[in-house]
Amino acid sequence: MNESIEFTGKLLLVGLFLWSGLLHKPTNFHVVGQELRRKGFPLASFCAASAIALEIGGSAIVLLPSHTFAPWIYATALIALAGYTMLTAVLFHDFWILAGIDRVHQLASFLKNVGLTGAFLLLLART
């Protein structure tokens, strides 16, 4: 029972990243690249492809039982996803420069990312 609850929790945690890496970013690759360029990222296409790889690969590692990999691989995936999630919060959900409803929406997304980061760190603490 605990294993199925743990798997369900992990699936819910990485669901956003699986959707983004498997569907959203690949089907909107050009738009994602434009947004990265607008934010000042060099090699925007490489950054977008790297994000896709991290979202899919990191999610797969998190979903599989932690004993499937050497502990450092599982820990590295969690650290990478936590760092990526916090970085995207700061770089793409910059609520502090907005006003009105746009500020509220971006603050909600920022806080969602902070919460996801916390969940990755909680999993890391268990490794």
N, C-alpha and C positions, 0 to 999 in steps of 0.2 A: 504494500500500500504506500509506504513512504517513498519508494522509488518512483511510482507513477505520479505521486504528488510533486516530487522533485522535478521529474521530466516535464510535467505540465507547467510548473513555474518557470523552468528554463525556456520552454517553448514560448510562453507568453513574453518573457524578457527579450528574447531575440527575434520575436515575430516582426517587429518594425524593421530590423536590419535585413531579415530574409526578404521581406517585401521590397525593400529599397534596393538590395543587391541583385535580386533575381528578376524583378519586374520594373520598378520605377526608373532607376538609373540607366539600365541598358536600353529601355525603350525611349528614354528622353536624354540620351547621351549628349547630343548637341546642346540642348538647353542647360544641362548640368555643367558642361564645359564653359558655356557663356557666363553662367553665374560665378563659377570659379575665377574666370578671367576678370569679371567685374569686381570681385573681391581682391584682386591683385595676385592671384596664384600664378606662379610660373608653371609651364608645362601642364596646363589645365587638363588636357586629355589623359596624361599619365596619372595625375592626381585623381581624376574620376575613376579610371581603371583600378587604381590602387584601393580606392574606397570600396569599390565593388568587390574586389578580392578579399578585403578585410571583413566586409559585412557578411559575405557568404562563408568564407573559410573560418573566421572567428566564430560565427554562429554554429557551424557544424561541429567545431571542437567543443564548444560549450554544451551542445545538445548530447553529444556522446558521453557515456559514463567517464568520469574523470580518470579512472584507472586504465582507460583505453590508451592513454598517452603517457609519456614520461611527465612527471609533475611539472617540470619547467615549461613544457609545451602548453599545458592547460593554463598555467599561471601567466605565460606570455600572451596567450589569446585574451585572457581576462584583462590584463594590464593594457593591451593594445585597444580593446574595445572601450575600456573605461577612459583612456586618454583621448581616443577618437571622439567619443560621445561628449566629453567635456569641451574639447576643442571646437566641435561643431556648435555647442551651446554658445560659446563666447563669440565665434566668428560669424555665425549665421542667424543668431537670435538676439541681436543687439537692441533689445527693448529700450535701453537707456537713451537712445538717440531719437526715439519715436514719441508720439503723443496719441491720446485718444484710444480708440479701439485697436489700432495697429499695435500700440504699446502693450495692451492687455493680451493680445494674441501671441505676440513674441515673448512676453514674460511667461505665459503659460507653457510655450514650447521650451523656453530656457529652463524652467523649473522641471519639466518632464525629463529633459536631458540630465539635469543634476540628479534626479531620482534614479534614472537608469544607471548613471555612473555609480551611485551608492550601491545599487543591487550587484553590479559587477564586483565592486570592492568587497561586499559581503561574501560572495562566492569565493573570491580570492582568499579571504581570511580563513575559509574552510579547507583550503588545499594544504 
